Amino acid sequence: MFDISFAEMIIIFIVALIVIGPERLPRVARTMGHLLGRARRYVDNVKSDIQHEIELDELKRLKNSVQETTHSIEQSLKQEFDQIQTTTDMNTVEKTKNPVLAELRQINTSVGNKLPDQRVTTQQQVPESDKSVS
């Protein structure tokens, strides 16, 4: 961790033995070990918090991407449905228009056989015999 060689550790141990004394050295070593363990746990917690924040940020970006894709798909589907509905409405009009047109053609041909293709205007005079029927 601190890149201390074995020889340097021996020298530190001998100096600590002389300065602290043999009675208090085990208690000081235990306290140092406890503090070192707490420092490592603190560093590990900070690392895991940072990793958690990074993952959370990635998930937010992924969520936004999925929402944009979903919105895009929804818009395209809505356009397709509108187009299909318009086409269906036009087909319905065509289906109802075709029988009516066929019936009108049939009426026109039956009337056309009886009358020449003339348009009746308000200026034309109706014969006296037709007026009495009205």
N, CA, C and O atoms as CSV, one atom per row, in Angstrom:
chain,resi,resn,atom,element,x,y,z
A,1,MET,N,N,0.821,-1.190,0.000
A,1,MET,CA,C,0.000,0.000,0.000
A,1,MET,C,C,0.867,1.256,0.000
A,1,MET,O,O,0.639,2.169,-0.793
A,2,PHE,N,N,1.843,1.302,0.873
A,2,PHE,CA,C,2.715,2.466,0.947
A,2,PHE,C,C,4.062,2.194,0.292
A,2,PHE,O,O,4.955,3.039,0.359
A,3,ASP,N,N,4.226,1.051,-0.331
A,3,ASP,CA,C,5.480,0.641,-0.959
A,3,ASP,C,C,6.639,0.670,0.040
A,3,ASP,O,O,7.691,1.254,-0.220
A,4,ILE,N,N,6.422,0.038,1.165
A,4,ILE,CA,C,7.460,-0.058,2.196
A,4,ILE,C,C,8.080,-1.450,2.091
A,4,ILE,O,O,7.373,-2.458,2.070
A,5,SER,N,N,9.384,-1.488,2.027
A,5,SER,CA,C,10.058,-2.780,1.920
A,5,SER,C,C,10.133,-3.445,3.292
A,5,SER,O,O,9.840,-2.828,4.317
A,6,PHE,N,N,10.532,-4.718,3.288
A,6,PHE,CA,C,10.626,-5.473,4.538
A,6,PHE,C,C,11.684,-4.883,5.456
A,6,PHE,O,O,11.484,-4.844,6.670
A,7,ALA,N,N,12.791,-4.427,4.917
A,7,ALA,CA,C,13.855,-3.841,5.733
A,7,ALA,C,C,13.378,-2.546,6.389
A,7,ALA,O,O,13.699,-2.289,7.549
A,8,GLU,N,N,12.628,-1.742,5.672
A,8,GLU,CA,C,12.101,-0.514,6.251
A,8,GLU,C,C,11.106,-0.805,7.360
A,8,GLU,O,O,11.055,-0.081,8.353
A,9,MET,N,N,10.313,-1.860,7.200
A,9,MET,CA,C,9.364,-2.239,8.252
A,9,MET,C,C,10.090,-2.696,9.519
A,9,MET,O,O,9.644,-2.400,10.627
A,10,ILE,N,N,11.188,-3.403,9.366
A,10,ILE,CA,C,11.978,-3.846,10.525
A,10,ILE,C,C,12.522,-2.621,11.270
A,10,ILE,O,O,12.499,-2.583,12.500
A,11,ILE,N,N,13.002,-1.638,10.539
A,11,ILE,CA,C,13.545,-0.439,11.164
A,11,ILE,C,C,12.440,0.315,11.897
A,11,ILE,O,O,12.654,0.778,13.017
A,12,ILE,N,N,11.259,0.446,11.285
A,12,ILE,CA,C,10.140,1.117,11.952
A,12,ILE,C,C,9.745,0.352,13.211
A,12,ILE,O,O,9.478,0.971,14.241
A,13,PHE,N,N,9.702,-0.960,13.155
A,13,PHE,CA,C,9.352,-1.786,14.316
A,13,PHE,C,C,10.354,-1.589,15.448
A,13,PHE,O,O,9.951,-1.485,16.606
A,14,ILE,N,N,11.635,-1.537,15.147
A,14,ILE,CA,C,12.663,-1.366,16.186
A,14,ILE,C,C,12.549,0.022,16.810
A,14,ILE,O,O,12.655,0.160,18.029
A,15,VAL,N,N,12.331,1.063,15.981
A,15,VAL,CA,C,12.182,2.419,16.521
A,15,VAL,C,C,10.936,2.488,17.382
A,15,VAL,O,O,10.975,3.082,18.459
A,16,ALA,N,N,9.812,1.891,16.936
A,16,ALA,CA,C,8.579,1.897,17.716
A,16,ALA,C,C,8.782,1.152,19.028
A,16,ALA,O,O,8.249,1.577,20.053
A,17,LEU,N,N,9.525,0.068,19.030
A,17,LEU,CA,C,9.798,-0.698,20.253
A,17,LEU,C,C,10.595,0.144,21.231
A,17,LEU,O,O,10.333,0.107,22.433
A,18,ILE,N,N,11.542,0.884,20.749
A,18,ILE,CA,C,12.363,1.713,21.638
A,18,ILE,C,C,11.546,2.899,22.151
A,18,ILE,O,O,11.586,3.197,23.345
A,19,VAL,N,N,10.805,3.581,21.272
A,19,VAL,CA,C,10.071,4.784,21.671
A,19,VAL,C,C,8.864,4.441,22.534
A,19,VAL,O,O,8.672,5.043,23.590
A,20,ILE,N,N,8.050,3.485,22.102
A,20,ILE,CA,C,6.808,3.170,22.803
A,20,ILE,C,C,7.057,2.258,23.998
A,20,ILE,O,O,6.439,2.423,25.050
A,21,GLY,N,N,7.906,1.357,23.845
A,21,GLY,CA,C,8.179,0.408,24.925
A,21,GLY,C,C,7.477,-0.900,24.674
A,21,GLY,O,O,6.473,-0.958,23.964
A,22,PRO,N,N,8.024,-1.975,25.275
A,22,PRO,CA,C,7.460,-3.302,25.040
A,22,PRO,C,C,6.077,-3.512,25.653
A,22,PRO,O,O,5.332,-4.368,25.176
A,23,GLU,N,N,5.701,-2.749,26.710
A,23,GLU,CA,C,4.391,-2.982,27.337
A,23,GLU,C,C,3.251,-2.400,26.481
A,23,GLU,O,O,2.195,-3.018,26.348
A,24,ARG,N,N,3.467,-1.239,25.918
A,24,ARG,CA,C,2.397,-0.578,25.183
A,24,ARG,C,C,2.403,-0.883,23.680
A,24,ARG,O,O,1.451,-0.521,22.989
A,25,LEU,N,N,3.418,-1.522,23.169
A,25,LEU,CA,C,3.526,-1.786,21.722
A,25,LEU,C,C,2.360,-2.631,21.177
A,25,LEU,O,O,1.823,-2.293,20.122
A,26,PRO,N,N,1.941,-3.733,21.867
A,26,PRO,CA,C,0.810,-4.508,21.323
A,26,PRO,C,C,-0.488,-3.689,21.241
A,26,PRO,O,O,-1.244,-3.824,20.279
A,27,ARG,N,N,-0.746,-2.838,22.252
A,27,ARG,CA,C,-1.958,-2.030,22.246
A,27,ARG,C,C,-1.904,-0.973,21.135
A,27,ARG,O,O,-2.913,-0.726,20.473
A,28,VAL,N,N,-0.752,-0.355,20.926
A,28,VAL,CA,C,-0.585,0.640,19.864
A,28,VAL,C,C,-0.715,-0.035,18.497
A,28,VAL,O,O,-1.320,0.533,17.587
A,29,ALA,N,N,-0.165,-1.222,18.343
A,29,ALA,CA,C,-0.256,-1.955,17.070
A,29,ALA,C,C,-1.714,-2.310,16.766
A,29,ALA,O,O,-2.164,-2.208,15.625
A,30,ARG,N,N,-2.448,-2.731,17.815
A,30,ARG,CA,C,-3.862,-3.045,17.640
A,30,ARG,C,C,-4.661,-1.806,17.232
A,30,ARG,O,O,-5.504,-1.871,16.337
A,31,THR,N,N,-4.392,-0.681,17.893
A,31,THR,CA,C,-5.065,0.570,17.555
A,31,THR,C,C,-4.731,0.991,16.121
A,31,THR,O,O,-5.618,1.417,15.381
A,32,MET,N,N,-3.478,0.879,15.731
A,32,MET,CA,C,-3.071,1.218,14.371
A,32,MET,C,C,-3.764,0.310,13.349
A,32,MET,O,O,-4.203,0.776,12.297
A,33,GLY,N,N,-3.858,-0.978,13.660
A,33,GLY,CA,C,-4.556,-1.913,12.778
A,33,GLY,C,C,-6.030,-1.568,12.646
A,33,GLY,O,O,-6.611,-1.635,11.563
A,34,HIS,N,N,-6.631,-1.190,13.801
A,34,HIS,CA,C,-8.045,-0.802,13.788
A,34,HIS,C,C,-8.253,0.461,12.940
A,34,HIS,O,O,-9.182,0.514,12.135
A,35,LEU,N,N,-7.411,1.458,13.111
A,35,LEU,CA,C,-7.517,2.693,12.322
A,35,LEU,C,C,-7.275,2.447,10.835
A,35,LEU,O,O,-7.948,3.009,9.970
A,36,LEU,N,N,-6.289,1.586,10.568
A,36,LEU,CA,C,-6.017,1.255,9.163
A,36,LEU,C,C,-7.217,0.543,8.533
A,36,LEU,O,O,-7.549,0.808,7.378
A,37,GLY,N,N,-7.870,-0.356,9.277
A,37,GLY,CA,C,-9.067,-1.051,8.790
A,37,GLY,C,C,-10.212,-0.079,8.530
A,37,GLY,O,O,-10.920,-0.198,7.530
A,38,ARG,N,N,-10.390,0.881,9.432
A,38,ARG,CA,C,-11.443,1.887,9.242
A,38,ARG,C,C,-11.162,2.746,8.013
A,38,ARG,O,O,-12.075,3.088,7.261
A,39,ALA,N,N,-9.887,3.091,7.818
A,39,ALA,CA,C,-9.532,3.897,6.643
A,39,ALA,C,C,-9.812,3.118,5.363
A,39,ALA,O,O,-10.312,3.680,4.389
A,40,ARG,N,N,-9.495,1.840,5.365
A,40,ARG,CA,C,-9.754,1.017,4.174
A,40,ARG,C,C,-11.261,0.902,3.907
A,40,ARG,O,O,-11.701,1.015,2.764
A,41,ARG,N,N,-12.046,0.676,4.968
A,41,ARG,CA,C,-13.500,0.602,4.789
A,41,ARG,C,C,-14.064,1.919,4.262
A,41,ARG,O,O,-14.956,1.924,3.413
A,42,TYR,N,N,-13.536,3.043,4.772
A,42,TYR,CA,C,-13.988,4.349,4.298
A,42,TYR,C,C,-13.675,4.516,2.807
A,42,TYR,O,O,-14.521,4.972,2.038
A,43,VAL,N,N,-12.468,4.149,2.409
A,43,VAL,CA,C,-12.079,4.247,0.995
A,43,VAL,C,C,-12.952,3.327,0.152
A,43,VAL,O,O,-13.393,3.713,-0.931
A,44,ASP,N,N,-13.207,2.114,0.638
A,44,ASP,CA,C,-14.072,1.188,-0.105
A,44,ASP,C,C,-15.498,1.729,-0.235
A,44,ASP,O,O,-16.123,1.590,-1.287
A,45,ASN,N,N,-16.012,2.349,0.838
A,45,ASN,CA,C,-17.357,2.937,0.772
A,45,ASN,C,C,-17.414,4.082,-0.230
A,45,ASN,O,O,-18.384,4.213,-0.977
A,46,VAL,N,N,-16.369,4.913,-0.245
A,46,VAL,CA,C,-16.335,6.014,-1.203
A,46,VAL,C,C,-16.288,5.461,-2.629
A,46,VAL,O,O,-16.982,5.958,-3.516
A,47,LYS,N,N,-15.471,4.433,-2.841
A,47,LYS,CA,C,-15.388,3.821,-4.173
A,47,LYS,C,C,-16.736,3.243,-4.592
A,47,LYS,O,O,-17.166,3.429,-5.730
A,48,SER,N,N,-17.405,2.543,-3.674
A,48,SER,CA,C,-18.692,1.948,-4.034
A,48,SER,C,C,-19.749,3.028,-4.279
A,48,SER,O,O,-20.598,2.865,-5.155
A,49,ASP,N,N,-19.709,4.139,-3.510
A,49,ASP,CA,C,-20.646,5.238,-3.755
A,49,ASP,C,C,-20.416,5.860,-5.129
A,49,ASP,O,O,-21.366,6.155,-5.854
A,50,ILE,N,N,-19.159,6.054,-5.476
A,50,ILE,CA,C,-18.842,6.614,-6.791
A,50,ILE,C,C,-19.305,5.664,-7.890
A,50,ILE,O,O,-19.890,6.096,-8.883
A,51,GLN,N,N,-19.044,4.365,-7.713
A,51,GLN,CA,C,-19.476,3.372,-8.705
A,51,GLN,C,C,-21.001,3.356,-8.815
A,51,GLN,O,O,-21.551,3.253,-9.911
A,52,HIS,N,N,-21.676,3.458,-7.669
A,52,HIS,CA,C,-23.149,3.486,-7.668
A,52,HIS,C,C,-23.660,4.715,-8.424
A,52,HIS,O,O,-24.610,4.598,-9.199
A,53,GLU,N,N,-23.064,5.868,-8.222
A,53,GLU,CA,C,-23.470,7.089,-8.926
A,53,GLU,C,C,-23.229,6.970,-10.425
A,53,GLU,O,O,-24.043,7.426,-11.228
A,54,ILE,N,N,-22.117,6.362,-10.800
A,54,ILE,CA,C,-21.831,6.166,-12.227
A,54,ILE,C,C,-22.873,5.259,-12.852
A,54,ILE,O,O,-23.381,5.552,-13.935
A,55,GLU,N,N,-23.200,4.161,-12.184
A,55,GLU,CA,C,-24.215,3.243,-12.697
A,55,GLU,C,C,-25.580,3.921,-12.765
A,55,GLU,O,O,-26.334,3.713,-13.716
A,56,LEU,N,N,-25.897,4.734,-11.754
A,56,LEU,CA,C,-27.166,5.452,-11.734
A,56,LEU,C,C,-27.244,6.436,-12.901
A,56,LEU,O,O,-28.290,6.566,-13.536
A,57,ASP,N,N,-26.147,7.121,-13.182
A,57,ASP,CA,C,-26.104,8.045,-14.312
A,57,ASP,C,C,-26.278,7.298,-15.635
A,57,ASP,O,O,-26.988,7.763,-16.527
A,58,GLU,N,N,-25.633,6.146,-15.756
A,58,GLU,CA,C,-25.786,5.333,-16.970
A,58,GLU,C,C,-27.228,4.864,-17.126
A,58,GLU,O,O,-27.768,4.859,-18.232
A,59,LEU,N,N,-27.852,4.468,-16.015
A,59,LEU,CA,C,-29.252,4.034,-16.078
A,59,LEU,C,C,-30.173,5.181,-16.479
A,59,LEU,O,O,-31.131,4.978,-17.224
A,60,LYS,N,N,-29.883,6.397,-15.985
A,60,LYS,CA,C,-30.694,7.551,-16.376
A,60,LYS,C,C,-30.556,7.815,-17.865
A,60,LYS,O,O,-31.549,8.090,-18.539
A,61,ARG,N,N,-29.332,7.735,-18.390
A,61,ARG,CA,C,-29.133,7.936,-19.832
A,61,ARG,C,C,-29.856,6.859,-20.632
A,61,ARG,O,O,-30.474,7.147,-21.657
A,62,LEU,N,N,-29.776,5.617,-20.159
A,62,LEU,CA,C,-30.461,4.518,-20.834
A,62,LEU,C,C,-31.979,4.723,-20.793
A,62,LEU,O,O,-32.673,4.480,-21.779
A,63,LYS,N,N,-32.479,5.170,-19.648
A,63,LYS,CA,C,-33.910,5.425,-19.507
A,63,LYS,C,C,-34.354,6.510,-20.481
A,63,LYS,O,O,-35.377,6.361,-21.151
A,64,ASN,N,N,-33.600,7.591,-20.565
A,64,ASN,CA,C,-33.937,8.666,-21.508
A,64,ASN,C,C,-33.900,8.169,-22.948
A,64,ASN,O,O,-34.757,8.526,-23.756
A,65,SER,N,N,-32.915,7.353,-23.260
A,65,SER,CA,C,-32.815,6.802,-24.610
A,65,SER,C,C,-34.023,5.920,-24.929
A,65,SER,O,O,-34.589,6.000,-26.020
A,66,VAL,N,N,-34.410,5.085,-23.975
A,66,VAL,CA,C,-35.574,4.204,-24.179
A,66,VAL,C,C,-36.851,5.038,-24.315
A,66,VAL,O,O,-37.713,4.725,-25.136
A,67,GLN,N,N,-36.972,6.101,-23.508
A,67,GLN,CA,C,-38.153,6.957,-23.607
A,67,GLN,C,C,-38.218,7.655,-24.957
A,67,GLN,O,O,-39.290,7.755,-25.554
A,68,GLU,N,N,-37.078,8.139,-25.444
A,68,GLU,CA,C,-37.062,8.790,-26.757
A,68,GLU,C,C,-37.428,7.796,-27.858
A,68,GLU,O,O,-38.182,8.125,-28.774
A,69,THR,N,N,-36.893,6.589,-27.763
A,69,THR,CA,C,-37.209,5.564,-28.751
A,69,THR,C,C,-38.689,5.196,-28.692
A,69,THR,O,O,-39.341,5.047,-29.725
A,70,THR,N,N,-39.207,5.053,-27.492
A,70,THR,CA,C,-40.618,4.728,-27.315
A,70,THR,C,C,-41.499,5.840,-27.896
A,70,THR,O,O,-42.488,5.566,-28.575
A,71,HIS,N,N,-41.132,7.081,-27.627
A,71,HIS,CA,C,-41.898,8.210,-28.154
A,71,HIS,C,C,-41.862,8.220,-29.682
A,71,HIS,O,O,-42.874,8.471,-30.336
A,72,SER,N,N,-40.698,7.948,-30.234
A,72,SER,CA,C,-40.559,7.913,-31.691
A,72,SER,C,C,-41.416,6.801,-32.292
A,72,SER,O,O,-42.101,7.015,-33.292
A,73,ILE,N,N,-41.378,5.633,-31.694
A,73,ILE,CA,C,-42.179,4.506,-32.173
A,73,ILE,C,C,-43.665,4.827,-32.039
A,73,ILE,O,O,-44.458,4.517,-32.928
A,74,GLU,N,N,-44.034,5.447,-30.924
A,74,GLU,CA,C,-45.433,5.803,-30.709
A,74,GLU,C,C,-45.909,6.786,-31.776
A,74,GLU,O,O,-47.012,6.644,-32.305
A,75,GLN,N,N,-45.085,7.778,-32.091
A,75,GLN,CA,C,-45.454,8.747,-33.115
A,75,GLN,C,C,-45.605,8.083,-34.483
A,75,GLN,O,O,-46.559,8.359,-35.210
A,76,SER,N,N,-44.660,7.207,-34.831
A,76,SER,CA,C,-44.750,6.547,-36.139
A,76,SER,C,C,-45.969,5.629,-36.199
A,76,SER,O,O,-46.634,5.558,-37.233
A,77,LEU,N,N,-46.270,4.929,-35.112
A,77,LEU,CA,C,-47.467,4.086,-35.092
A,77,LEU,C,C,-48.739,4.921,-35.197
A,77,LEU,O,O,-49.689,4.531,-35.875
A,78,LYS,N,N,-48.754,6.062,-34.531
A,78,LYS,CA,C,-49.920,6.930,-34.599
A,78,LYS,C,C,-50.123,7.420,-36.031
A,78,LYS,O,O,-51.252,7.473,-36.519
A,79,GLN,N,N,-49.035,7.774,-36.699
A,79,GLN,CA,C,-49.142,8.203,-38.092
A,79,GLN,C,C,-49.647,7.066,-38.977
A,79,GLN,O,O,-50.495,7.278,-39.844
A,80,GLU,N,N,-49.127,5.869,-38.758
A,80,GLU,CA,C,-49.571,4.715,-39.543
A,80,GLU,C,C,-51.049,4.434,-39.306
A,80,GLU,O,O,-51.791,4.169,-40.252
A,81,PHE,N,N,-51.484,4.490,-38.040
A,81,PHE,CA,C,-52.891,4.244,-37.737
A,81,PHE,C,C,-53.779,5.311,-38.365
A,81,PHE,O,O,-54.849,5.006,-38.891
A,82,ASP,N,N,-53.330,6.564,-38.306
A,82,ASP,CA,C,-54.109,7.627,-38.939
A,82,ASP,C,C,-54.207,7.396,-40.450
A,82,ASP,O,O,-55.264,7.584,-41.053
A,83,GLN,N,N,-53.098,6.989,-41.041
A,83,GLN,CA,C,-53.098,6.721,-42.474
A,83,GLN,C,C,-54.021,5.551,-42.806
A,83,GLN,O,O,-54.764,5.600,-43.786
A,84,ILE,N,N,-53.972,4.513,-41.996
A,84,ILE,CA,C,-54.849,3.345,-42.207
A,84,ILE,C,C,-56.304,3.755,-42.032
A,84,ILE,O,O,-57.172,3.340,-42.800
A,85,GLN,N,N,-56.566,4.574,-41.012
A,85,GLN,CA,C,-57.940,5.006,-40.774
A,85,GLN,C,C,-58.443,5.849,-41.942
A,85,GLN,O,O,-59.586,5.696,-42.374
A,86,THR,N,N,-57.592,6.735,-42.454
A,86,THR,CA,C,-57.971,7.544,-43.605
A,86,THR,C,C,-58.256,6.657,-44.808
A,86,THR,O,O,-59.246,6.849,-45.514
A,87,THR,N,N,-57.378,5.682,-45.034
A,87,THR,CA,C,-57.565,4.752,-46.145
A,87,THR,C,C,-58.850,3.953,-45.959
A,87,THR,O,O,-59.605,3.747,-46.909
A,88,THR,N,N,-59.092,3.507,-44.737
A,88,THR,CA,C,-60.300,2.740,-44.444
A,88,THR,C,C,-61.533,3.597,-44.661
A,88,THR,O,O,-62.527,3.133,-45.220
A,89,ASP,N,N,-61.473,4.859,-44.216
A,89,ASP,CA,C,-62.607,5.755,-44.430
A,89,ASP,C,C,-62.847,5.961,-45.919
A,89,ASP,O,O,-63.994,5.983,-46.364
A,90,MET,N,N,-61.786,6.111,-46.684
A,90,MET,CA,C,-61.932,6.277,-48.134
A,90,MET,C,C,-62.509,5.008,-48.759
A,90,MET,O,O,-63.342,5.081,-49.662
A,91,ASN,N,N,-62.066,3.846,-48.277
A,91,ASN,CA,C,-62.609,2.591,-48.799
A,91,ASN,C,C,-64.087,2.471,-48.472
A,91,ASN,O,O,-64.861,1.980,-49.294
A,92,THR,N,N,-64.491,2.907,-47.294
A,92,THR,CA,C,-65.896,2.864,-46.917
A,92,THR,C,C,-66.715,3.777,-47.823
A,92,THR,O,O,-67.806,3.420,-48.270
A,93,VAL,N,N,-66.169,4.954,-48.083
A,93,VAL,CA,C,-66.861,5.874,-48.989
A,93,VAL,C,C,-66.974,5.243,-50.373
A,93,VAL,O,O,-68.030,5.307,-51.002
A,94,GLU,N,N,-65.894,4.638,-50.845
A,94,GLU,CA,C,-65.915,3.997,-52.158
A,94,GLU,C,C,-66.945,2.861,-52.196
A,94,GLU,O,O,-67.666,2.695,-53.179
A,95,LYS,N,N,-67.000,2.080,-51.102
A,95,LYS,CA,C,-67.938,0.958,-51.070
A,95,LYS,C,C,-69.380,1.446,-51.082
A,95,LYS,O,O,-70.234,0.838,-51.726
A,96,THR,N,N,-69.656,2.530,-50.382
A,96,THR,CA,C,-71.030,3.036,-50.387
A,96,THR,C,C,-71.318,3.811,-51.658
A,96,THR,O,O,-72.461,3.863,-52.112
A,97,LYS,N,N,-70.289,4.413,-52.233
A,97,LYS,CA,C,-70.471,5.199,-53.448
A,97,LYS,C,C,-70.725,4.305,-54.652
A,97,LYS,O,O,-71.560,4.633,-55.495
A,98,ASN,N,N,-70.032,3.197,-54.746
A,98,ASN,CA,C,-70.163,2.320,-55.922
A,98,ASN,C,C,-71.571,1.791,-56.115
A,98,ASN,O,O,-72.068,1.861,-57.239
A,99,PRO,N,N,-72.258,1.262,-55.097
A,99,PRO,CA,C,-73.639,0.804,-55.338
A,99,PRO,C,C,-74.571,1.952,-55.714
A,99,PRO,O,O,-75.455,1.789,-56.554
A,100,VAL,N,N,-74.371,3.114,-55.089
A,100,VAL,CA,C,-75.222,4.256,-55.408
A,100,VAL,C,C,-74.996,4.677,-56.850
A,100,VAL,O,O,-75.947,4.953,-57.583
A,101,LEU,N,N,-73.728,4.725,-57.254
A,101,LEU,CA,C,-73.424,5.085,-58.644
A,101,LEU,C,C,-74.006,4.057,-59.613
A,101,LEU,O,O,-74.529,4.423,-60.665
A,102,ALA,N,N,-73.919,2.804,-59.268
A,102,ALA,CA,C,-74.474,1.766,-60.143
A,102,ALA,C,C,-75.982,1.930,-60.268
A,102,ALA,O,O,-76.543,1.784,-61.355
A,103,GLU,N,N,-76.633,2.233,-59.154
A,103,GLU,CA,C,-78.073,2.430,-59.180
A,103,GLU,C,C,-78.435,3.663,-60.008
A,103,GLU,O,O,-79.398,3.646,-60.775
A,104,LEU,N,N,-77.645,4.738,-59.843
A,104,LEU,CA,C,-77.893,5.944,-60.635
A,104,LEU,C,C,-77.674,5.674,-62.120
A,104,LEU,O,O,-78.429,6.172,-62.955
A,105,ARG,N,N,-76.677,4.911,-62.450
A,105,ARG,CA,C,-76.430,4.573,-63.853
A,105,ARG,C,C,-77.603,3.759,-64.411
A,105,ARG,O,O,-78.052,3.971,-65.537
A,106,GLN,N,N,-78.076,2.831,-63.595
A,106,GLN,CA,C,-79.200,2.017,-64.039
A,106,GLN,C,C,-80.434,2.883,-64.263
A,106,GLN,O,O,-81.146,2.717,-65.254
A,107,ILE,N,N,-80.680,3.801,-63.346
A,107,ILE,CA,C,-81.817,4.710,-63.506
A,107,ILE,C,C,-81.599,5.582,-64.740
A,107,ILE,O,O,-82.523,5.809,-65.522
A,108,ASN,N,N,-80.393,6.059,-64.901
A,108,ASN,CA,C,-80.070,6.920,-66.041
A,108,ASN,C,C,-80.270,6.173,-67.354
A,108,ASN,O,O,-80.816,6.735,-68.304
A,109,THR,N,N,-79.843,4.935,-67.422
A,109,THR,CA,C,-80.017,4.182,-68.668
A,109,THR,C,C,-81.486,3.907,-68.924
A,109,THR,O,O,-81.930,3.950,-70.071
A,110,SER,N,N,-82.260,3.621,-67.864
A,110,SER,CA,C,-83.685,3.371,-68.090
A,110,SER,C,C,-84.400,4.650,-68.494
A,110,SER,O,O,-85.291,4.624,-69.342
A,111,VAL,N,N,-84.013,5.774,-67.890
A,111,VAL,CA,C,-84.615,7.051,-68.262
A,111,VAL,C,C,-84.032,7.515,-69.583
A,111,VAL,O,O,-84.746,8.107,-70.392
A,112,GLY,N,N,-82.778,7.268,-69.817
A,112,GLY,CA,C,-82.115,7.682,-71.045
A,112,GLY,C,C,-82.728,7.029,-72.262
A,112,GLY,O,O,-82.757,7.619,-73.342
A,113,ASN,N,N,-83.216,5.814,-72.095
A,113,ASN,CA,C,-83.863,5.140,-73.209
A,113,ASN,C,C,-85.188,5.822,-73.549
A,113,ASN,O,O,-85.616,5.818,-74.704
A,114,LYS,N,N,-85.826,6.399,-72.555
A,114,LYS,CA,C,-87.129,7.017,-72.769
A,114,LYS,C,C,-86.991,8.456,-73.236
A,114,LYS,O,O,-87.766,8.915,-74.075
A,115,LEU,N,N,-86.001,9.179,-72.695
A,115,LEU,CA,C,-85.847,10.595,-73.020
A,115,LEU,C,C,-84.493,10.838,-73.665
A,115,LEU,O,O,-83.517,10.158,-73.349
A,116,PRO,N,N,-84.436,11.782,-74.547
A,116,PRO,CA,C,-83.122,12.164,-75.065
A,116,PRO,C,C,-82.370,12.949,-74.000
A,116,PRO,O,O,-82.957,13.401,-73.017
A,117,ASP,N,N,-81.104,13.101,-74.198
A,117,ASP,CA,C,-80.263,13.777,-73.210
A,117,ASP,C,C,-80.539,15.268,-73.276
A,117,ASP,O,O,-79.861,15.999,-73.998
A,118,GLN,N,N,-81.533,15.718,-72.525
A,118,GLN,CA,C,-81.881,17.133,-72.470
A,118,GLN,C,C,-81.926,17.563,-71.023
A,118,GLN,O,O,-82.274,16.800,-70.122
A,119,ARG,N,N,-81.569,18.786,-70.843
A,119,ARG,CA,C,-81.635,19.329,-69.492
A,119,ARG,C,C,-82.853,20.229,-69.413
A,119,ARG,O,O,-83.073,21.063,-70.291
A,120,VAL,N,N,-83.620,20.067,-68.393
A,120,VAL,CA,C,-84.821,20.870,-68.220
A,120,VAL,C,C,-84.409,22.149,-67.543
A,120,VAL,O,O,-83.766,22.127,-66.494
A,121,THR,N,N,-84.773,23.256,-68.135
A,121,THR,CA,C,-84.461,24.542,-67.527
A,121,THR,C,C,-85.750,25.220,-67.145
A,121,THR,O,O,-86.832,24.793,-67.549
A,122,THR,N,N,-85.640,26.250,-66.386
A,122,THR,CA,C,-86.840,26.969,-65.952
A,122,THR,C,C,-87.447,27.759,-67.091
A,122,THR,O,O,-88.619,28.132,-67.021
A,123,GLN,N,N,-86.694,28.021,-68.124
A,123,GLN,CA,C,-87.192,28.801,-69.236
A,123,GLN,C,C,-88.008,27.951,-70.207
A,123,GLN,O,O,-88.795,28.489,-70.987
A,124,GLN,N,N,-87.829,26.636,-70.170
A,124,GLN,CA,C,-88.592,25.796,-71.079
A,124,GLN,C,C,-90.055,25.803,-70.650
A,124,GLN,O,O,-90.383,25.878,-69.466
A,125,GLN,N,N,-90.863,25.727,-71.589
A,125,GLN,CA,C,-92.283,25.725,-71.288
A,125,GLN,C,C,-92.755,24.294,-71.169
A,125,GLN,O,O,-92.396,23.425,-71.963
A,126,VAL,N,N,-93.544,24.082,-70.185
A,126,VAL,CA,C,-94.102,22.767,-69.958
A,126,VAL,C,C,-95.435,22.724,-70.699
A,126,VAL,O,O,-96.227,23.658,-70.572
A,127,PRO,N,N,-95.708,21.660,-71.476
A,127,PRO,CA,C,-96.988,21.574,-72.206
A,127,PRO,C,C,-98.167,21.634,-71.253
A,127,PRO,O,O,-98.050,21.288,-70.077
A,128,GLU,N,N,-99.299,22.075,-71.770
A,128,GLU,CA,C,-100.507,22.259,-70.990
A,128,GLU,C,C,-100.986,20.957,-70.383
A,128,GLU,O,O,-101.551,20.953,-69.289
A,129,SER,N,N,-100.770,19.870,-71.068
A,129,SER,CA,C,-101.231,18.592,-70.544
A,129,SER,C,C,-100.466,18.189,-69.291
A,129,SER,O,O,-101.022,17.558,-68.392
A,130,ASP,N,N,-99.149,18.567,-69.232
A,130,ASP,CA,C,-98.334,18.245,-68.047
A,130,ASP,C,C,-98.687,19.142,-66.884
A,130,ASP,O,O,-98.531,18.739,-65.732
A,131,LYS,N,N,-99.166,20.367,-67.155
A,131,LYS,CA,C,-99.494,21.299,-66.075
A,131,LYS,C,C,-100.718,20.813,-65.304
A,131,LYS,O,O,-100.804,20.976,-64.087
A,132,SER,N,N,-101.642,20.228,-66.010
A,132,SER,CA,C,-102.854,19.797,-65.350
A,132,SER,C,C,-102.597,18.608,-64.420
A,132,SER,O,O,-103.340,18.404,-63.460
A,133,VAL,N,N,-101.569,17.837,-64.693
A,133,VAL,CA,C,-101.251,16.685,-63.858
A,133,VAL,C,C,-100.683,17.136,-62.539
A,133,VAL,O,O,-100.898,16.493,-61.512
A,134,SER,N,N,-99.953,18.249,-62.556
A,134,SER,CA,C,-99.294,18.720,-61.345
A,134,SER,C,C,-100.217,19.202,-60.350
A,134,SER,O,O,-99.797,19.631,-59.275
